[in-house]
């Protein structure tokens, strides 16, 4: 079998049409792949944005809770000072912070 017979076999067997089709659709396939990549990127961006918004909202709520807790602590400390003043004025002893500190 010589080269001419091989080439005629490829052309006659539909190989030539396959090569032409592949060359003709190469640009379309590249475009389809690019569009698929764009769609995937947009989906990932959307998911990341949702996660960011959720995290931001949770952080805002955490900050609000911390602010409220700090205010309650400030008020409790002010009340403790008032009670200590009353005890001091009446000569009543009370435990110091060091005596009631559980962390030691």
C-alpha positions in Angstrom: 0.0 0.0 0.0 1.5 3.4 -1.0 0.8 6.9 0.2 -1.8 7.6 -2.4 -3.8 4.6 -1.4 -3.7 5.6 2.2 -4.7 9.2 1.5 -7.5 8.0 -0.8 -8.7 5.6 1.9 -8.8 8.4 4.5 -10.6 10.7 2.1 -13.0 8.0 1.0 -13.6 6.7 4.5 -14.9 10.0 5.8 -11.6 11.0 7.5 -11.3 14.1 5.3 -14.8 15.2 6.4 -13.9 14.6 10.0 -10.8 16.8 9.7 -12.7 19.6 8.0 -15.5 19.4 10.6 -12.9 19.5 13.5 -11.2 22.5 11.9 -14.6 24.2 11.3 -15.9 23.6 14.9 -12.7 24.4 16.7 -13.6 28.0 17.2 -17.1 27.1 18.4 -15.7 24.5 20.8 -13.3 27.0 22.2 -16.1 29.5 22.6 -18.2 26.9 24.4 -15.4 26.1 26.8 -14.8 29.9 27.5 -18.5 30.4 28.1 -18.6 27.4 30.5 -15.6 28.9 32.4 -17.4 32.3 32.6 -20.5 30.6 33.9 -18.6 28.7 36.5 -16.7 31.9 37.6 -20.0 33.8 37.9 -21.5 31.0 40.0 -18.5 30.9 42.3 -18.6 34.7 42.6 -22.3 34.6 43.5 -21.6 31.9 46.2 -18.7 33.8 47.6 -20.8 37.0 47.8 -23.5 35.2 49.7 -21.0 33.8 52.1 -19.4 37.3 52.6 -22.8 38.8 53.2 -23.7 36.1 55.8 -20.3 36.5 57.5 -20.7 40.3 57.6 -24.2 40.0 59.1 -23.0 37.6 61.7 -20.1 39.9 62.6 -22.5 42.8 62.9 -24.7 40.8 65.3 -21.6 39.7 67.3 -20.5 43.3 67.6 -24.0 44.3 68.8 -24.0 41.5 71.4 -20.6 42.6 72.6 -21.6 46.2 72.9 -24.7 45.2 75.0 -22.6 42.9 77.2 -20.1 45.7 77.8 -22.8 48.1 78.8 -24.3 45.5 81.2 -20.9 44.9 82.7 -20.3 48.7 83.1 -23.7 49.1 84.8 -23.0 46.0 87.1 -19.6 47.5 88.1 -21.2 50.9 88.9 -23.8 49.1 91.0 -21.1 47.2 92.8 -19.3 50.4 93.6 -22.5 51.9 95.0 -23.0 48.9 97.2 -19.4 48.9 98.4 -19.8 52.6 99.3 -22.8 51.7 101.4 -21.0 48.9 103.1 -17.9 51.1 103.7 -20.1 53.9 105.2 -21.6 51.4 107.6 -18.4 49.8 108.5 -19.3 46.4 107.1 -16.4 44.3 105.7 -16.8 42.5 102.4 -14.5 40.1 100.4 -12.1 41.7 98.0 -12.0 40.7 94.4 -8.9 38.6 95.0 -10.8 36.6 97.6 -13.7 35.7 95.2 -11.6 35.3 92.1 -12.3 31.7 90.9 -9.6 31.7 88.2 -6.8 31.2 90.7 
